[in-house]
Amino acid sequence: MGITSSSTLTSQFQNYFSKELLSIVQQETVLDQFAMKAPIPKNNGNKAITMFRFGPPSVAGVQSLSEGTAITTANYRALVLNSLSKSLAQYGQVIGLTDILRATDLFNSLQQATKTSGLDMALWVDSVIRNVLVGSNLTASGSSIGSAAEGAGTFDNSDACNTAASSGGIKVYGNPATLTTQTFSGLNSATAAADATMTAAAVLDSMTRLKRNRAPMINGGYVLATDPRVTRDLMRDSDWLNASNYGNKGVPFYKGEVGSIYGCRVVTQTNSFVSTGSATAADEFIYQASAAGGGLAVSKDIIASFFFGNESFGIPALTGDDPLSPKVVITDTPDKSDPLNQLVTVGVKLYFAALRLAAGNTASTANPVWYLVHRTKTSTTL
């Protein structure tokens, strides 16, 4: 006959459902906090964001004076006003919930849909900013975000920002002091940590270049926004200072700030622009959601980090009473398309663009180089 056990009377058992939800996997999005933010007033005829900058100081207009003789108008110092514009684009998504789900779900799906919509749009904003700074196109589909390189040409805030820092542009590769071939393919071929990774010396070189470009500082210093793997390489340096050990307790931390090196404050972002190492230059503008992994071997991940001075890029204001700020729209009433009110929708929309204010193919007066894209490999194999 046998023994009756829990394994023989299985139909009486049911799964226990815990109402304690696990945390959502969230990206660490940090870039928007370093932007110049411009409000877009309602009914003001604006479908683009435009920012202005007067020309830099110059001694060309300073004249030797003769007693009693006025400077002629032909020798007056003329002011120059430069502007940059970027058309705004509208983005949105919708989550649909049925009435049966709403009546029977164990969890508050409407609340979760609202939270998810906000997190999705925050990730989209961060991705738009990231891709504009790198110079990679943002395609219409989020699943293929950054899948194509921009065309070359005169700087118009939509090109690929493809000039090396040594020639007045924004691109830096590996450790500039030791990596002899300052190109994407040169970095791909470099297999020594001293050449290919972010080091204290490389940080100091990028900070020095920003200072030479007269990039204004942010709260008294420059900022490096980078991947956790690059941060890990820097943390192993003896010059690293943890944020918890800062002496200036009155200075607020940036979102994601983990420490500093030579006074450059380091913030970690998980939504990094990662390319697969290649001998093809255009591949540096192609984002790889699943790249080749860390390490120093050829064709491994090449990670783009950002060194920021102030006024590097601009975005519309995303908070306050701005009519074009992000909005979550919940529709839970019947209409002609849903007369029985069988569906509740949660939507989020945004009118947005990111505008490079401070980088071009040359260090022109209109677009000074006030941020750098610093590409490296990483010593970790993660």
C-alpha atoms as one frame of an Amber mdcrd trajectory, in Angstrom:
protein
   0.000   0.000   0.000   2.820   2.415   0.821   3.249   5.537   2.924   1.125
   8.632   2.282   3.361  11.714   2.006   3.307  15.290   0.735   4.604  14.044
  -2.598   1.583  11.780  -3.115  -1.143  14.293  -2.180   0.176  17.137  -4.313
  -3.213  18.571  -5.359  -3.794  20.096  -1.928  -0.765  22.335  -2.149  -0.701
  25.777  -3.720   1.965  28.372  -4.289   2.278  31.125  -1.720   2.382  34.572
  -3.329   4.367  37.166  -1.414   3.000  40.690  -1.845   6.495  42.059  -1.215
   7.688  43.193  -4.650  11.328  42.885  -5.620  13.103  46.083  -6.609  13.059
  47.123 -10.245  16.425  47.048 -11.999  17.073  50.770 -12.471  19.696  52.518
 -14.560  21.835  55.152 -12.848  21.105  58.188 -15.030  23.193  61.246 -14.138
  23.792  63.395 -17.208  20.877  65.852 -17.019  22.199  67.394 -13.771  25.125
  68.941 -15.697  23.001  70.597 -18.411  22.119  74.230 -18.921  18.336  74.205
 -18.601  16.104  76.561 -20.590  12.335  76.926 -20.028  10.115  76.749 -23.116
   7.238  79.193 -22.465   3.735  78.296 -23.587   2.331  79.987 -26.740   5.637
  81.655 -27.491   6.154  80.229 -30.987   8.977  77.884 -29.977   9.619  74.474
 -31.525  13.366  74.592 -31.015  15.789  75.332 -28.214  18.259  78.141 -28.931
  21.088  79.319 -26.701  23.444  82.252 -27.168  27.013  83.167 -26.324  28.916
  86.429 -26.819  32.396  86.272 -28.301  35.437  85.742 -26.055  37.722  88.487
 -24.671  40.155  89.959 -27.167  42.863  92.643 -27.165  42.315  93.465 -30.850
  40.132  96.489 -30.088  42.431  98.118 -27.523  43.876 101.315 -29.034  46.691
 103.682 -28.119  45.118 107.025 -27.194  46.252 110.490 -28.181  45.356 113.287
 -25.803  42.123 114.967 -26.846  41.579 112.662 -29.842  38.622 110.292 -29.777
  38.807 106.743 -31.133  37.186 106.674 -34.560  34.070 104.567 -35.019  35.918
 102.351 -37.476  38.144 101.251 -34.586  35.355 100.551 -32.103  35.305  97.088
 -30.583  32.317  95.218 -32.085  30.360  92.711 -30.024  29.748  89.279 -31.550
  26.750  87.116 -30.599  26.784  83.432 -31.560  23.804  81.100 -31.303  23.092
  77.390 -31.546  19.687  75.821 -32.114  18.226  72.327 -32.035  14.678  71.374
 -33.020  12.621  69.741 -30.283  11.056  66.321 -30.869   8.155  64.659 -29.066
   8.478  61.188 -27.589   5.951  59.014 -25.780   4.799  55.539 -24.797   1.579
  53.938 -23.512   0.867  50.998 -21.174  -2.615  49.421 -21.403  -4.313  47.650
 -18.470  -7.586  45.735 -18.828 -10.520  46.153 -16.454 -10.319  42.456 -15.481
  -6.679  42.885 -14.509  -7.522  45.966 -12.471 -10.301  44.063 -10.659  -8.271
  40.949  -9.882  -4.576  41.824  -9.722  -2.649  41.060  -6.562  -0.489  44.132
  -7.004  -1.361  47.696  -7.872  -0.640  47.479 -11.596  -1.794  51.057 -12.245
   0.676  52.409  -9.714   3.430  50.244 -11.142   2.638  51.312 -14.714   2.960
  54.956 -13.645   6.303  54.312 -11.964   7.624  52.313 -14.904   6.602  55.035
 -17.363   8.581  57.628 -15.424  11.670  55.420 -15.223  11.467  54.615 -18.939
  11.303  58.277 -19.900  14.182  59.181 -17.569  16.286  56.515 -19.279  15.256
  57.873 -22.695  16.272  61.431 -21.743  19.635  60.195 -20.477  20.142  58.205
 -23.689  19.319  61.206 -25.893  21.842  63.361 -24.005  24.478  60.604 -24.073
  24.138  60.017 -27.809  24.165  63.710 -28.693  27.351  64.214 -26.684  29.013
  61.220 -28.354  27.710  62.155 -31.806  25.734  59.006 -32.583  22.298  59.258
 -34.192  19.245  58.501 -32.125  16.929  56.290 -34.152  13.152  56.292 -33.820
  13.063  52.901 -32.129  14.313  52.647 -28.579  15.418  49.058 -29.178  17.934
  50.267 -31.755  18.917  53.483 -30.000  22.154  54.871 -31.375  22.487  52.238
 -34.101  23.871  54.507 -36.824  26.708  57.002 -37.092  26.067  60.602 -38.058
  27.459  62.023 -41.264  30.535  64.188 -41.436  30.530  67.869 -42.318  30.609
  71.336 -40.848  29.687  71.583 -37.192  25.945  72.174 -36.939  25.156  70.383
 -33.692  24.206  67.188 -35.497  27.532  65.900 -36.820  29.728  63.265 -35.281
  32.122  65.494 -33.284  34.896  63.488 -34.865  38.080  65.465 -34.335  40.719
  64.346 -31.855  41.496  66.594 -28.900  45.054  66.991 -30.151  43.604  68.812
 -33.188  41.207  70.992 -31.218  38.286  68.539 -31.053  36.706  66.565 -28.248
  37.917  62.974 -28.639  40.505  61.457 -26.277  41.672  57.829 -26.339  43.225
  55.837 -23.511  46.149  57.440 -21.762  47.273  60.316 -24.044  50.743  60.319
 -22.490  51.556  56.744 -23.561  49.125  55.718 -26.330  50.952  56.828 -29.460
  48.098  56.295 -31.966  45.282  58.569 -30.777  42.489  56.919 -32.774  39.666
  54.469 -32.170  41.550  51.702 -33.982  44.717  52.590 -32.073  42.890  52.172
 -28.771  41.418  48.889 -30.007  44.933  47.579 -30.716  46.381  48.727 -27.375
  46.553  45.836 -24.898  48.569  47.375 -22.037  46.628  48.801 -19.097  48.946
  51.820 -18.957  47.973  52.701 -22.544  44.313  51.692 -22.793  42.664  52.336
 -19.409  41.649  55.428 -17.478  44.503  56.370 -15.166  45.160  59.267 -12.829
  47.540  60.713 -15.425  44.847  60.451 -18.125  42.368  62.276 -15.870  44.906
  65.003 -15.245  45.591  65.350 -18.973  41.887  65.746 -19.806  41.418  68.272
 -17.001  44.444  70.186 -18.273  43.011  70.267 -21.791  39.688  71.637 -20.498
  41.570  74.282 -18.541  43.601  75.239 -21.632  40.321  75.558 -23.525  39.199
  77.965 -20.765  36.246  75.733 -19.930  34.363  77.203 -16.959  34.256  74.955
 -13.920  31.181  73.428 -12.309  31.059  74.326  -8.615  34.777  74.993  -8.612
  35.968  71.937 -10.561  35.496  69.569 -13.487  33.359  66.430 -13.518  33.948
  62.966 -14.961  30.822  60.898 -15.717  31.847  57.324 -16.381  31.054  53.623
 -16.299  31.432  51.598 -13.048  34.228  49.579 -14.667  36.224  52.715 -15.438
  35.561  53.958 -11.907  36.909  50.660 -10.632  40.176  51.229 -12.523  40.521
  54.714 -10.994  39.704  53.518  -7.481  42.825  51.339  -7.561  45.010  54.428
  -7.988  46.679  55.882  -4.896  45.468  59.377  -5.858  41.802  58.330  -5.551
  39.735  60.009  -2.814  36.415  58.494  -1.766  33.494  60.907  -1.587  32.972
  59.905   2.057  36.409  61.338   2.835  35.814  64.795   1.381  36.757  67.559
   3.777  34.305  70.086   2.289  31.176  68.818   3.994  29.161  71.858   2.916
  29.333  70.989  -0.801  26.380  68.822  -1.907  27.134  65.578  -3.688  26.161
  65.061  -7.305  23.809  62.221  -8.066  26.020  59.152  -8.524  29.151  60.788
  -7.100  31.620  58.257  -5.727  34.879  60.146  -5.312  37.477  62.402  -6.912
  40.942  62.268  -8.405  43.160  65.365  -8.615  40.057  67.363  -7.681  37.998
  66.037 -10.603  34.724  64.776  -9.149  33.691  61.364 -10.485  30.070  60.275
 -10.937  29.050  56.785 -12.006  26.534  56.125 -14.771  25.261  52.690 -15.787
  23.765  53.881 -19.093  27.193  54.251 -20.697  27.883  54.460 -24.426  29.823
  51.276 -25.158  31.259  50.306 -28.551  32.889  47.074 -29.650  36.575  47.574
 -30.390  37.277  47.663 -34.098  39.707  48.863 -36.749  36.835  50.752 -38.399
  36.667  54.359 -37.203  32.887  54.691 -37.692  32.264  51.868 -35.201  32.981
  54.223 -32.306  29.611  55.889 -32.993  27.663  52.613 -32.896  26.177  51.769
 -29.522  26.289  48.080 -28.574  23.728  47.039 -25.972  25.599  43.730 -25.560
  29.210  44.493 -26.384  32.197  42.149 -26.230  32.883  42.489 -22.487  35.675
  44.051 -20.484  39.379  43.375 -20.690  42.357  44.644 -22.653  42.306  42.263
 -25.611  41.597  43.453 -29.149  37.862  43.930 -29.957  36.832  44.235 -26.294
  34.512  46.969 -24.959  35.509  50.560 -25.563  33.698  52.815 -23.087  32.935
  56.492 -23.639  33.331  58.694 -20.549  32.544  62.418 -20.357  34.679  65.181
 -18.852  32.430  68.187 -18.286  33.091  71.845 -17.843  30.134  74.152 -17.253
  27.779  75.023 -20.145  28.749  71.928 -22.116  25.227  71.179 -23.321  21.673
  72.428 -22.928  18.238  70.845 -22.558  14.705  72.181 -21.969  13.684  72.563
 -18.342  12.119  69.276 -17.237  10.404  70.462 -14.079   8.035  73.178 -12.889
   5.066  74.640 -14.752   6.638  74.392 -18.198   3.842  73.154 -20.502   6.306
  70.943 -22.377   7.673  69.198 -19.281   7.260  65.402 -19.061   3.669  64.407
 -18.315   2.029  61.173 -17.269  -1.511  60.870 -18.688  -3.914  58.303 -17.174
  -7.113  57.640 -19.165  -9.706  55.668 -17.201 -13.037  56.838 -18.626 -15.144
  55.336 -21.456 -15.220  56.931 -24.899 -16.219  55.983 -28.446 -13.129  53.835
 -28.926 -13.697  52.011 -25.624 -17.437  52.378 -24.808 -17.415  49.713 -22.053
 -14.331  51.119 -20.348 -12.464  47.832 -20.695  -9.051  49.455 -20.858  -7.122
  51.903 -18.702  -4.063  53.466 -20.315  -1.027  55.032 -18.687   0.947  57.218
 -21.061   3.960  59.464 -20.759   5.070  62.131 -23.230   7.970  64.518 -23.561
   9.042  67.340 -25.888  12.812  67.281 -25.806  16.191  67.821 -27.437  19.781
  67.967 -26.228  21.962  70.745 -27.617  25.748  70.635 -27.671  26.896  74.081
 -26.586  30.580  73.551 -26.293  32.178  71.206 -28.774  32.806  71.039 -32.463
  35.231  69.889 -35.059  37.374  72.927 -34.307  37.821  75.053 -31.205  35.827
  77.926 -32.683  34.604  80.918 -30.723  30.996  79.866 -31.291  31.570  76.331
 -30.026  34.497  76.175 -27.610  35.587  72.743 -26.439  34.190  72.584 -22.923
  33.658  68.859 -22.687  35.634  65.806 -23.800  34.612  62.287 -24.832  37.320
  60.088 -23.344  37.265  56.491 -24.638  39.071  53.710 -22.808  39.109  49.988
 -22.227  38.953  48.590 -18.712  41.253  46.245 -16.789  38.337  44.297 -15.380
  36.929  41.469 -17.485  33.346  42.141 -16.377
